[in-house]
């Protein structure tokens, strides 16, 4: 066969950027590189490339359909161990970042006042010259601020900061989960987040966390949930899901039974169930192990009747039982028989007692003997690569210090990549004010303008995920070692000129004489080294699969420490709320916009919220009866005031929300950036995080669930942009245009 | 029909016990089928385009409350009320059981929309448009519909056709559950659904996983509902539209006070 250019590409397998097609759909796929396909090639054939999306919670292995050099669709990678061929709405929406009209097209220099959003294009030569000069001058006072990516990205960023005497920190997002991570360390004895094997559980008891929507690894958990609820033609598996939570979330709505509890009482609810298990199964070896053979008496202080006020469970859901009988029955019926406790993180861990809440939930699995078993809590092993470079997340107090250092000029250079702490931290932290310090150079490598990037002097836009390399060790992994690889599946469009940020760092270090400090010559080389040297795997095969995993490399089940129960008991305390007011403010991560990181993606914005069906706007969910008693109607603009500020939102009357709860989605109220993120006024798009108190929880994280607030009508109202409901019919003539018609008709003219 | 060698009748099953309301199907459909961005104004005018939507129903009130989720798409009815009212034969039933909309025949009378009891047909009130750069991601297999015509779910007929071409015409094998899923020939919503609440298959294939549900519902129509062995039912069954979509009832272990089981 003659080796023409085209069939060479078909056989070559790997090319310049090395994108490797998977061979999953036999007839559809050829092994070739989109990087070498001429842009005008019209073959009518599509190719599928395996890659990975780190932007969604838990990460997802994806296949991308590429046709004529353009990415057309993403879907879950059937081989990938967590999402198993499925994808979330947010993952589908991720495609829009590629062809987004508001991408930063190339390097730019600020021309107006800081924060004005006025920039002019410059060449990469000028941009890199300025970048290198800034690092050369202020490298030892550099703060490299990235989002929560781990593995090679974190390793390169960390090495770069260290090479010049600076510091690398990561902003994990507004929905801070510090307390859950700390609890995992306490209870599991490891920093590797455990996996919940929902698929094989017989019963599921969840606490607070919205694991079907945004917490943990929601797409993987949804896949497991589908198996949890599997059925043959006539009968469903005898499985039960009970959810304890203060907010009527998507997870609460899907549970077989929702037990409303007071905000921050997740830990007490878990301990009440622990009491029930100990009382109903005192002879259990697991109970003996956890209680130090003290038996049920060790948990007597958590008897639910004694903590009724803290638990706040309405009598109507107790089936006519006392609290003690209710929890005892639940423990007897299913908690002690293959029950899986899930949650304690996310909004449950965002109270002052978040670490206690999360620890208590994790401990329940020990008490039920359900750690390290199929259908239980699966401990994860250490990541498979030798230098996993954990994400340098920092506490709220450290963020305050960081903001102080920027404001005072102790930090001389801030390099930002994708994390948006101005939007994602409470306004009281002072990050926005700090970045106004003109004596501090601010450089951003984000592909999009956001509230932090708009403060930059210099923009050096990174490639987006489908154009660049990346890797991840998954958090949580599915109980065994996984190394996910993101590969560039398309080239940037001709009118875009981004550059891979890790490569920019490596090149800058080289130019400044510190190439020796960098782990590799390029971002791709770092990933290739991980695959070939650390894993001993074939690079091409790894790319075709979308990663590497070893189902045999499982985590070992830890024995609970002898002091575990005592430690948890000593942490036990009701949640302390900041501020005052009739309502408990419960922010939550939006199903598709998440904590705001997807606010620029129209598909994420136009996906109706599962509970309210609202799209595009910021709403506050209030108990329907309570709202009516307050004289509120849907769409009324209300002021939500905490001790730290006021925002506005549209009232949504929710028949499921407990009285006294004001639930507001995160992600709204962007001040700068894409028209899709900013194109609405402050009455219908606001940032709930901005009004949170600057208060740390028992693990140093933000207490984003722990604020009281007042809700007051403004007298204004707006139509709520939502899917549900019908269009109200009205009399012809009400609309001004129709009045003209009517007038003309009345005079006998017109039609 | 690309390959007359194999007859098909396509159908879908939606298990409401598994549907979590997550919207993955909605956005996957929007991405696959070149559905315009639903702006805020589209929602305000109740004209958002969603070929598949998640309906959320409230039962009860706090604290005994349930939100129910139901994916609703074109039911591809065997006795489709939308078909006989079209004056220009833009909508018709094809030989594979699909309710088909021929865009370049449609003149926009909207009779079909009025006559559809499931409210799954959308009228294009606006010219479809995307920010210029986003046109790069449009699916070349799917027509971009113009203003003034009706559109709706096709069961991703472009994927079905591709499967018929690749597997049947070129491969000589009948499409089945395995080759449909393995070749990415199932509708985008079914492929995306994380809990596998949506299942798709060929009712002419005796081994199709969805077939027993249809057999059961067809064997016990109307008032025979209580004799069914499965949880299957059709939407608005009493209208005798005979949808090609069957729903499986939610299993309600903790029914609300005053409500029965499932």
Interface residues (C-beta under 8 A of the other chain):
Chain A: X24 X25 X27 X28 X48 X67 X68 X70 X71 X72 X73 X74 X75 X76 X83 X85 X86 X87 X88 X89 X92 X93 X95 X96 X98 X99 X100 X101 X103 X212 X213 X219 X222 X223 X225 X226 X229 X231 X233 X234 X236 X240 X248 X250 X253 X254 X256 X257 X258 X260 X314 X316 X317 X493 X495 X591 X592 X602 X603 X606 X607 X608 X610 X611 X613 X615 X616 X617 X623 X624 X625 X655 X656 X657 X658 X659 X680 X719 X721 X722 X723 X724 X725 X726 X727
Chain B: X15 X17 X18 X20 X21 X22 X23 X24 X26 X27 X28 X30 X31 X32 X37 X38 X39 X40 X43 X44 X45 X46 X48 X50 X53 X54 X55 X56 X58 X60 X61 X62 X63 X64 X65 X66 X67 X69 X131 X132 X133 X134 X135 X136 X137 X138 X139 X140 X166 X170 X171 X182 X183 X184 X188 X191 X192 X193 X194 X195 X196 X197 X212 X213 X216 X229 X230 X231 X248 X251 X252 X253 X254
